[in-house]
Structure formats: structure tokens, C-alpha cells
């Protein structure tokens, strides 16, 4: 199929974000498992796709897209029938991009720094996300109106932000707050989320 997405994935990686997004988008895709134990992510063939040797990566219409947030944004626009991104002339599009990239640029790095107890730099403004408390408080306030980050509308931003929150809570690097729990409960009821989760569990059993 000409419009098929080639999806490079490992079930224990950020590929989970792209996997969920593919299920939400309805895009036809071919899954290629990349075995970390066999160092397939550092093999010549995969490095030709992503020189970083990182997962996820997709190839669509001859174009390589890496970075989970970019994949979410790309698929939302490439497969618009799923309604996962506001239209170009929709005022919500700016808000959508704001929170999608807040997830990538602030939430994820803040969680990782907190998890590894990395010391704050001598100049606080050196960090793109500022500081962990401000990031978590801002995230909470964005989610309180609910059920999604754009209110009643689910979008690709929820795929990324929801994945970051779920991972942070699982790793105990993000403090559990009622708003986070309610948000994840809403996301967990989505059919695409259930499909992706079941598929990923099966893939994990293969020890990819």
C-alpha cells in the first residue's frame, strides 16, 4: 500500500508513543521490531534511518520522521480524517502545539532530571523548562478543566502528554495528583489505547 507507514519500534522504548499514535490515526503501518539486546538500533541499516540509533522512527512517503513529538504532529496532519489536530485556521491549533511541545520540551526533561536527582544549574534560567515544581504545577492546571488538554477534544497532544505522565508516575518521578489520575483514566478508555496496549504486551513477550 503506497500510504503505508514503516514503523521502527521496540516495546520498551518511546516507540510506545508512536505506536499509540498510529492506532489513533488509523494509518496503515508496517511494524519493524528493533532488538536492543542484539544492538539492532546501532546496526548500519537502522543508522541509515536514524543516525542517533534511537526509537521511534517512521518512514512515510519516502520521508523519515524521528522524535516522538514530531511523529505525533506529523501523523495527525498526514491522516486528518482521525481529527487528531485542529485545522490550520482553528484557534485551538496554537494551544494544541503549545501543549504538545510543552510535553516534549518541559514535562519529559523535568521528570528525567527529577528522577536522576540531577542538580539544578547555578543559573536557573539555563534550563528550558525552568524548574520541576513550576512545570508540574503548570501541567496540572492545564489538565484540571479536562477531560483532555484541549477540553472536550482529544488530540495528538494527549498522546504525547499522556504518555509522559504515565511513564513519570510509573517511575515514581512524577508526584501523583488527582488531575493526573483523572486524565490517565480518560485516556485509558480509548479503544486505540487499549489496542496499542494489548499489542505492545504481546510484542514485549518476544523480548524484542
C-alpha positions in Angstrom: 0.0 0.0 0.0 1.5 3.3 -1.1 0.4 5.2 2.0 1.7 2.6 4.5 3.9 3.9 7.3 7.0 1.9 8.2 7.3 2.0 11.9 10.6 1.1 13.7 9.7 0.1 17.2 10.8 -1.5 20.5 8.0 -2.1 23.1 10.2 -1.0 26.0 11.0 2.4 24.4 9.4 5.7 23.5 8.2 3.8 20.5 5.1 3.2 22.6 4.1 6.8 22.0 4.3 6.4 18.2 2.5 3.0 18.4 -0.4 4.6 20.3 -0.5 7.5 17.8 -0.5 5.1 14.8 -3.5 3.3 16.3 -5.3 6.6 17.0 -4.6 7.9 13.5 -5.9 4.9 11.6 -2.8 5.0 9.5 -1.9 1.7 7.7 1.5 0.7 9.1 4.2 -2.0 8.9 5.9 -2.7 12.2 9.6 -3.4 12.2 10.9 -4.6 15.6 14.3 -3.4 16.6 16.0 -5.7 19.1 18.0 -3.8 21.7 19.8 -6.8 23.1 21.1 -7.6 19.6 22.1 -3.9 19.2 20.0 -3.6 16.1 19.4 0.0 16.9 23.1 0.6 16.3 23.3 -1.5 13.1 24.2 0.1 9.8 20.8 -0.4 8.3 19.0 1.3 11.1 21.5 4.1 11.5 20.8 4.9 7.8 17.2 5.7 9.0 18.1 7.4 12.3 21.8 8.2 12.8 21.0 8.7 16.5 20.2 5.0 16.8 17.1 5.8 18.7 13.5 4.6 18.7 10.9 5.5 17.4 11.3 6.3 13.8 8.8 6.2 10.9 9.2 6.4 7.2 6.2 7.7 5.2 6.1 8.6 1.5 9.8 8.4 1.4 10.4 10.7 4.3 12.0 9.8 7.7 10.4 11.3 10.8 12.1 10.8 14.2 11.4 12.2 17.7 8.1 11.1 19.2 6.5 14.5 19.4 7.3 15.2 15.7 5.8 11.8 14.8 2.6 12.7 16.7 2.4 16.0 14.9 3.2 14.6 11.5 0.7 11.7 11.7 -2.1 14.0 12.9 -1.6 16.1 9.8 -0.9 13.3 7.4 -4.1 11.4 8.4 -6.5 14.3 9.0 -9.7 12.1 8.9 -8.9 11.0 12.5 -9.3 14.6 13.7 -6.2 14.5 15.9 -5.1 18.1 15.2 -7.1 21.3 14.9 -7.2 22.7 11.4 -4.8 25.4 10.2 -7.5 28.1 10.7 -8.7 26.7 14.0 -7.8 29.0 17.0 -7.1 25.8 19.0 -4.2 24.9 16.8 -1.9 27.2 18.7 -3.0 25.7 22.0 -2.5 22.2 20.6 1.0 22.9 19.6 1.7 24.7 22.9 0.9 21.7 25.0 2.3 19.0 22.6 5.7 20.7 22.7 5.4 21.6 26.4 5.3 17.8 26.9 8.4 17.3 24.9 10.4 20.4 25.9 9.4 20.7 29.6 7.5 17.8 31.1 9.7 15.0 29.9 13.1 16.6 30.7 11.8 17.8 34.1 10.7 14.3 35.0 14.0 12.8 33.9 16.1 15.4 35.8 14.0 14.8 38.9 14.2 11.0 38.6 18.0 11.1 38.4 18.3 13.8 41.1 20.3 16.0 38.7 21.4 19.2 40.5 19.9 22.4 39.2 22.3 24.7 37.3 23.7 27.8 39.1 21.6 29.9 36.7 18.0 28.5 36.9 17.1 30.1 33.6 19.6 27.8 31.8 17.0 25.0 31.9 14.4 25.3 29.1 11.7 24.1 31.5 12.7 26.4 34.3 12.2 24.1 37.3 10.4 21.0 38.3 7.7 22.5 40.6 6.7 25.1 38.1 6.5 22.5 35.3 4.3 20.1 37.3 2.0 22.9 38.6 1.6 24.3 35.1 0.8 20.8 33.7 -1.7 20.2 36.5 -3.5 23.5 35.8 -3.7 22.7 32.1 -5.4 19.3 32.8 -7.9 20.3 35.5 -10.6 21.5 33.2 -10.5 18.1 31.5 -11.1 15.6 30.2 -8.3 16.4 27.6 -5.7 19.0 27.2 -8.0 20.8 24.7 -11.0 20.4 26.9 -13.6 18.1 25.3 -11.4 17.4 22.2 -8.8 14.6 22.2 -5.7 15.3 20.1 -2.2 14.1 19.3 -1.1 16.4 22.2 -2.8 14.0 24.6 -0.9 11.0 23.2 2.4 12.7 24.0 1.5 14.4 27.3 -0.4 11.3 28.5 2.5 9.0 27.7 4.9 11.3 29.6 2.6 11.4 32.7 2.0 7.7 32.6 5.7 7.0 32.4 6.6 9.5 35.1 4.0 8.1 37.5 5.2 4.5 36.8 8.8 5.5 37.5 7.7 7.5 40.7 9.4 10.5 39.2 6.2 12.5 39.0 4.1 13.1 42.1 0.6 11.6 41.8 -2.0 14.3 41.7 -5.8 13.8 41.3 -5.7 15.7 37.9 -3.1 13.3 36.6 -5.1 10.2 37.6 -8.3 11.5 36.2 -6.6 12.4 32.9 -5.0 9.0 32.5 -8.3 7.3 33.3 -9.9 9.1 30.4 -7.1 8.2 28.1 -7.2 4.6 29.2 -10.7 4.2 28.0 -9.9 5.0 24.4 -10.2 2.0 22.1 -7.0 2.9 20.3 -5.2 3.0 23.6 -6.5 -0.5 24.6 -5.5 -1.9 21.2 -2.0 -0.4 21.4 -1.5 -1.6 25.0 -2.6 -5.2 24.1 -0.4 -5.3 21.0 2.6 -3.9 22.9 2.3 -6.5 25.7 2.4 -9.2 23.0 5.5 -7.6 21.4 7.2 -7.4 24.8 6.8 -11.1 25.3 9.0 -11.6 22.2 11.8 -9.8 24.1 12.4 -7.5 21.2 
